[in-house]
Structure formats: structure tokens, C-alpha cells
């Protein structure tokens, strides 16, 4: 699958999430290297089909999916991304005071991704109307 790349800027936290669907993990790692000018990435996720690249001092992340993700995988990787951004912005770990910020930001990121990777339903054709 040829890689598709999207960038989502979050105005609230002044950070960028880069999402890559397709291609290889190595290609995603090389893209992260270019985006961060060589900062050593921490890779979150040991699965061979999805992971998040992040680096100390970077408020953004790169989410890589080998193929079109389902909502659960998307949410899983989005939580890793949001947690990293919140560590870097000083918000800290999820607790009673930060829970809503975590959940709203995760929801926003998952919505951005799923809008682009979920195929739109086909329009009914005249033949469909007869059945």
C-alpha cells in the first residue's frame, strides 16, 4: 500500500500530529528523522502494523499505520500521541484534573484520522432503490 500522509495542527496545544497510513515503518522513521532534524525517536508500540514516533523536546508525534486502521487501533495510538504531547507541554499525566483535556484531544485526533481513512458509503444507485 502506497503511503498517505496527513498533518493535523491542534491550535489548543500548539502541536502537530503527522499521520502516515501505508508504507513501511522504516520509511515512517526516516520521515520523523527529517521532520525533527535528526532527534532520536522514541518508538511507542511494538506491533509491526502500528506505532508512534516521538522525541524529547518535540511537542508533535508521528502515528504510523501499516494499513487503514480500525477505530480501536487508531484510538490506541492516539492516546500514546496525546500523552506525549501533554508530557512535553507540562500538563502531565492523566488524572482527575486533566482527564477531560486528554479525552477531548484524543477524540479530536481520532476524528481527524477516521474522517480521512474511512471510506464514504456508496451512494445508492437506481438499481439499489428497487430492492
C-alpha positions in Angstrom: 0.0 0.0 0.0 1.4 3.4 -1.0 1.8 5.7 2.0 -0.7 8.6 2.5 0.4 11.3 4.9 -1.7 13.9 6.7 -0.8 16.7 9.2 -3.1 17.9 11.8 -2.3 21.0 13.8 -4.0 21.4 17.2 -4.5 25.1 18.0 -5.3 24.5 21.6 -1.9 22.7 22.4 0.1 24.3 19.6 1.3 20.9 18.3 1.3 18.9 15.1 0.3 15.3 14.6 1.6 13.6 11.5 -0.3 10.5 10.4 1.0 8.0 7.8 -1.1 5.2 6.6 0.8 2.6 4.4 4.5 2.3 3.5 7.0 0.8 5.9 7.9 1.5 9.5 11.4 2.3 8.2 10.0 5.0 5.8 8.0 6.5 8.7 11.1 6.6 10.8 13.0 8.4 8.1 10.2 10.9 7.8 10.3 11.5 11.5 14.1 12.0 11.3 13.6 14.6 8.6 10.8 16.4 10.5 12.8 16.6 13.7 16.2 17.3 12.1 17.7 14.1 13.5 16.3 13.9 17.0 16.4 10.4 18.3 12.9 9.0 18.2 11.2 7.0 21.0 9.0 4.5 19.3 5.9 3.6 21.2 4.3 0.3 20.2 5.9 -2.9 19.4 3.4 -4.1 16.9 4.6 -4.4 13.3 1.5 -2.7 12.0 1.2 0.5 14.0 3.4 2.7 16.2 4.0 6.3 17.3 7.3 8.2 16.8 8.1 10.9 19.4 11.2 12.6 20.7 12.1 14.6 23.8 11.6 18.3 23.2 9.1 17.8 20.4 5.5 18.6 21.0 4.3 16.7 18.0 4.2 13.0 17.1 4.1 10.8 14.0 1.5 8.0 14.0 2.2 5.2 11.5 -0.2 2.5 10.5 0.8 -0.2 8.0 -2.7 -0.3 6.6 -6.0 1.5 7.2 -6.6 1.4 10.9 -9.8 0.4 12.7 -11.2 2.8 15.3 -9.7 0.8 18.2 -6.1 0.8 16.8 -6.5 4.5 15.9 -7.6 5.3 19.5 -4.8 3.2 21.0 -2.1 5.1 19.1 -3.8 8.4 19.5 -3.6 8.0 23.3 0.1 7.4 23.1 0.4 10.6 21.0 -1.7 12.8 23.3 0.2 11.5 26.4 3.5 12.5 24.8 2.2 16.0 23.8 0.9 16.5 27.3 4.2 15.5 28.9 6.0 17.9 26.6 3.6 20.8 27.3 3.7 20.3 31.0 0.2 19.1 31.5 1.5 15.9 32.9 -0.2 12.5 33.3 -3.9 11.8 33.2 -5.6 12.4 36.5 -8.9 13.9 37.7 -7.8 17.4 36.7 -6.5 16.6 33.3 -8.9 13.8 32.2 -11.2 15.9 30.1 -8.2 17.5 28.2 -6.9 14.0 27.4 -10.2 12.7 26.3 -11.2 15.7 24.2 -7.8 15.8 22.5 -7.8 12.1 21.8 -11.4 12.3 20.4 -10.3 15.2 18.2 -7.3 13.3 16.8 -9.2 10.1 16.2 -12.0 12.0 14.4 -9.3 13.7 12.2 -7.8 10.4 11.2 -11.0 8.4 10.8 -12.5 11.2 8.5 -9.7 10.6 6.1 -9.2 6.8 6.2 -12.8 5.6 6.4 -14.4 5.1 3.0 -17.5 7.1 2.4 -20.6 4.9 1.9 -21.5 4.4 -1.7 -24.5 6.5 -3.0 -27.5 4.3 -3.8 -27.9 3.6 -7.4 -31.3 3.4 -9.1 -31.0 -0.4 -9.0 -30.5 -0.3 -5.2 -33.8 1.5 -4.9 -35.7 -1.3 -6.4 -34.5 -3.9 -3.9 
